[in-house]
């Protein structure tokens, strides 16, 4: 009997112990479940709040980045943004891309208004072609000067603008020195020196260094003074145009005033009856300078002077024989 009672007690204890363990396990799982449910709700709430905050503050973040974003290096940025325009200009006008890029970087085109970029690039290409033509036509008697100019054109074609200018300066100094020393060919060498200076001025104008170009054109005009009045007028006209470009593209009103003064001074020397085409061209370019300055200053008086200059120029341009010039001046008049 004692054995049976003992056996029954042990079985009961084992049964109750198993029930306690199962209950504890169930309670533990309930606790874990409640923890997970509560935390999932909290995590979901936090995620929802973060989403709402992102929607609210994202525009401000974008604005901040736009305002305070560090710009890329100017040279690389300009090349990247203007690459397509450079390619188009190169194909259109037949000037090598590396030449346009070299002069463009020299000029600092990124300082110019965006809407002027195409015009500036085409201006670079056209001026460079004129530089090439003028260099080809310039046939100095001195072989060394001729060689220096030829090397300058080759270096420019490679995009080595600084070295090209060094050659042009060397050619200029050589011609000026020769002009002072030689007597028999003094006039020819002086004329070549002036033309070489004007060629350097064209080179600088192509690179957007208009103030330096204007100074050199005036120097060439001064050298030509005893040789040929009309050539001297042409160089002074180019100097005034360079000042006008400097004022228009770089926003320098003082340069525009210098241009206006030069144009007006030329009109005192260039007689309408003797050189009507040249006189009309000066009037047209005077109108351009007055128009830009008048619009920039909001000056009605200058704009009226521009209109008068354009009208005077049109009087000397024959619409049938010189239709392109006539249309260009009419367009300028319309813009004024």
Secondary structure in CASP SS format (residue, H / E / C, confidence):
PFRMAT SS
TARGET T0000
AUTHOR 0000-0000-0000
METHOD secondary structure of the structure
MODEL  1
X C 1.00
X H 1.00
X H 1.00
X H 1.00
X H 1.00
X H 1.00
X H 1.00
X H 1.00
X H 1.00
X H 1.00
X H 1.00
X H 1.00
X H 1.00
X H 1.00
X H 1.00
X H 1.00
X H 1.00
X H 1.00
X H 1.00
X H 1.00
X H 1.00
X H 1.00
X H 1.00
X H 1.00
X H 1.00
X H 1.00
X H 1.00
X H 1.00
X H 1.00
X H 1.00
X H 1.00
X H 1.00
X H 1.00
X H 1.00
X H 1.00
X H 1.00
X H 1.00
X H 1.00
X H 1.00
X H 1.00
X H 1.00
X H 1.00
X H 1.00
X H 1.00
X H 1.00
X H 1.00
X H 1.00
X H 1.00
X H 1.00
X H 1.00
X H 1.00
X H 1.00
X H 1.00
X H 1.00
X H 1.00
X H 1.00
X H 1.00
X H 1.00
X H 1.00
X H 1.00
X H 1.00
X H 1.00
X H 1.00
X H 1.00
X H 1.00
X H 1.00
X H 1.00
X H 1.00
X C 1.00
X C 1.00
X C 1.00
X C 1.00
X C 1.00
X H 1.00
X H 1.00
X H 1.00
X H 1.00
X H 1.00
X H 1.00
X H 1.00
X H 1.00
X H 1.00
X H 1.00
X H 1.00
X H 1.00
X H 1.00
X H 1.00
X H 1.00
X H 1.00
X H 1.00
X H 1.00
X H 1.00
X H 1.00
X C 1.00
X C 1.00
X C 1.00
X H 1.00
X H 1.00
X H 1.00
X H 1.00
X H 1.00
X H 1.00
X H 1.00
X H 1.00
X H 1.00
X H 1.00
X H 1.00
X C 1.00
X H 1.00
X H 1.00
X H 1.00
X C 1.00
X C 1.00
X H 1.00
X H 1.00
X H 1.00
X H 1.00
X H 1.00
X H 1.00
X H 1.00
X H 1.00
X H 1.00
X H 1.00
X H 1.00
X H 1.00
X H 1.00
X H 1.00
X H 1.00
X H 1.00
X H 1.00
X H 1.00
X H 1.00
X H 1.00
X H 1.00
X H 1.00
X H 1.00
X H 1.00
X C 1.00
X C 1.00
X C 1.00
X C 1.00
X C 1.00
X H 1.00
X H 1.00
X H 1.00
X H 1.00
X H 1.00
X H 1.00
X H 1.00
X H 1.00
X H 1.00
X H 1.00
X H 1.00
X H 1.00
X H 1.00
X H 1.00
X H 1.00
X C 1.00
X C 1.00
X C 1.00
X H 1.00
X H 1.00
X H 1.00
X H 1.00
X H 1.00
X H 1.00
X H 1.00
X H 1.00
X H 1.00
X H 1.00
X H 1.00
X H 1.00
X H 1.00
X H 1.00
X H 1.00
X H 1.00
X H 1.00
X H 1.00
X H 1.00
X H 1.00
X H 1.00
X C 1.00
X C 1.00
X C 1.00
X C 1.00
X H 1.00
X H 1.00
X H 1.00
X H 1.00
X H 1.00
X H 1.00
X H 1.00
X H 1.00
X H 1.00
X H 1.00
X H 1.00
X H 1.00
X H 1.00
X H 1.00
X H 1.00
X H 1.00
X H 1.00
X H 1.00
X H 1.00
X H 1.00
X H 1.00
X C 1.00
X C 1.00
X C 1.00
X H 1.00
X H 1.00
X H 1.00
X H 1.00
X H 1.00
X H 1.00
X H 1.00
X H 1.00
X H 1.00
X H 1.00
X H 1.00
X H 1.00
X H 1.00
X H 1.00
X H 1.00
X C 1.00
X C 1.00
X C 1.00
X C 1.00
X H 1.00
X H 1.00
X H 1.00
X H 1.00
X H 1.00
X H 1.00
X H 1.00
X H 1.00
X H 1.00
X H 1.00
X H 1.00
X H 1.00
X H 1.00
X H 1.00
X H 1.00
X H 1.00
X H 1.00
X H 1.00
X H 1.00
X H 1.00
X H 1.00
X H 1.00
X C 1.00
X C 1.00
X H 1.00
X H 1.00
X H 1.00
X H 1.00
X H 1.00
X H 1.00
X H 1.00
X H 1.00
X H 1.00
X H 1.00
X H 1.00
X H 1.00
X H 1.00
X H 1.00
X H 1.00
X H 1.00
X H 1.00
X C 1.00
X C 1.00
X C 1.00
X C 1.00
X C 1.00
X C 1.00
X H 1.00
X H 1.00
X H 1.00
X H 1.00
X H 1.00
X H 1.00
X H 1.00
X H 1.00
X H 1.00
X H 1.00
X H 1.00
X H 1.00
X H 1.00
X H 1.00
X H 1.00
X H 1.00
X H 1.00
X H 1.00
X H 1.00
X H 1.00
X H 1.00
X H 1.00
X C 1.00
X C 1.00
X H 1.00
X H 1.00
X H 1.00
X H 1.00
X H 1.00
X H 1.00
X H 1.00
X H 1.00
X H 1.00
X H 1.00
X H 1.00
X H 1.00
X H 1.00
X H 1.00
X H 1.00
X C 1.00
X C 1.00
X C 1.00
X C 1.00
X C 1.00
X C 1.00
X C 1.00
X C 1.00
X H 1.00
X H 1.00
X H 1.00
X H 1.00
X H 1.00
X H 1.00
X H 1.00
X H 1.00
X H 1.00
X H 1.00
X H 1.00
X H 1.00
X H 1.00
X C 1.00
END
